[in-house]
Amino acid sequence: MTKHPFRVAVEAEDFDAAMETMSPDVVFRSPAVYRPYEGRDIVAALLAVVGETFEDFRYTNEWRDGDTTVLFFEASIGTRDLQGVDILEHGADGLIARFTVMVRPLSGLQALAAAVAARIEAAG
């Protein structure tokens, strides 16, 4: 199976190419906050911070079903290892219309949320 273009871009560390796979109106659902983020620019800013936060990030598996792709990943933040999935739902144009992230275990999610919040606060 050919790898999803978003995965290819992330693995190549080509942030611009990764963002080009998303609809301008993409809706991003974070595992750490209730409300979704809407729009490619907002999602790009958030993913840039998350990308700087993860250590040893890697996709280890990929599944597809129709217009949905699921990418399984592993990473660490400090001493916390975590696993997660990126659920990519495509619109009629083939671009990612909905992007949902789930992370486990809770301690890994808490470490991620705290590290992202600290980076956003430091930048603000």
Order of alpha helices (4+ residues) and beta strands (2+ residues): alpha-alpha-beta-beta-alpha-beta-beta-beta-beta-alpha
